[in-house]
Amino acid sequence: MEKKNNVLFGRDNFMWMAIGAVVILAGIFLMAGGKSADPNIFSDNEVYSVRRITIAPIMIILGLLIEVYAIMKKTKSA
């Protein structure tokens, strides 16, 4: 009787999941910050920068798409 290997995720899936997690964390890291030294002064250049408003959300969405790809990717059958 042959034993069937029912592995849900393979090594490639876990590699893509790790890449997606790193991209998401990089997006969150880029979005962080914006604290002003003086709380009475509002600096819109720090809060509404291109990095925080455009690049970081795109990276987070890209990371989520990579995660979906990693989950849906079929494992290689032996």
C-alpha positions as CSV (number, residue, x, y, z in Angstrom):
1,M,0.0,0.0,0.0
2,E,1.4,3.3,-1.1
3,K,1.3,6.2,1.4
4,K,-0.1,9.4,0.0
5,N,1.6,12.7,0.9
6,N,-1.2,15.2,1.6
7,V,0.9,18.3,2.3
8,L,-1.2,21.4,2.0
9,F,1.7,23.8,1.4
10,G,5.1,23.1,-0.1
11,R,8.5,24.8,0.3
12,D,7.7,27.3,-2.6
13,N,4.4,28.3,-0.9
14,F,6.2,29.1,2.4
15,M,8.9,31.0,0.5
16,W,6.2,33.2,-1.2
17,M,4.4,33.6,2.1
18,A,7.7,34.9,3.7
19,I,8.3,37.3,0.8
20,G,4.7,38.6,1.1
21,A,5.1,39.1,4.9
22,V,8.4,41.0,4.4
23,V,6.7,43.3,1.8
24,I,3.8,43.9,4.1
25,L,6.1,44.7,7.0
26,A,8.2,47.0,4.8
27,G,5.0,48.9,3.9
28,I,4.0,49.2,7.5
29,F,7.5,50.4,8.4
30,L,7.3,53.1,5.6
31,M,3.9,54.2,6.9
32,A,5.1,54.7,10.4
33,G,6.3,57.9,11.9
34,G,5.2,61.5,11.3
35,K,5.4,62.6,14.9
36,S,6.2,66.2,15.4
37,A,8.7,67.5,17.9
38,D,6.2,70.1,19.0
39,P,2.6,68.9,19.4
40,N,1.3,72.4,18.8
41,I,2.7,72.6,15.3
42,F,1.1,70.5,12.5
43,S,3.6,69.7,9.7
44,D,1.6,68.4,6.7
45,N,4.9,67.6,4.9
46,E,5.6,64.9,7.5
47,V,2.1,63.4,7.7
48,Y,1.0,63.7,4.0
49,S,4.3,62.7,2.3
50,V,4.3,60.6,-0.8
51,R,6.0,57.8,1.1
52,R,3.1,57.5,3.6
53,I,0.2,58.2,1.3
54,T,1.2,56.4,-1.9
55,I,4.2,54.0,-1.6
56,A,3.4,52.3,1.7
57,P,-0.3,51.4,0.9
58,I,0.8,50.1,-2.5
59,M,3.5,47.9,-0.9
60,I,0.9,46.6,1.7
61,I,-1.6,45.7,-1.1
62,L,1.2,44.1,-3.1
63,G,2.2,42.0,-0.1
64,L,-1.4,40.9,0.4
65,L,-1.5,39.9,-3.3
66,I,1.7,37.9,-2.9
67,E,0.1,36.2,0.1
68,V,-3.0,35.2,-1.9
69,Y,-0.7,33.9,-4.7
70,A,1.3,31.9,-2.1
71,I,-1.9,30.3,-0.7
72,M,-3.5,29.5,-4.1
73,K,-0.2,28.2,-5.7
74,K,-0.4,24.5,-6.3
75,T,2.3,22.4,-4.8
76,K,4.5,20.3,-7.1
77,S,3.4,16.7,-7.1
78,A,6.1,14.1,-6.8
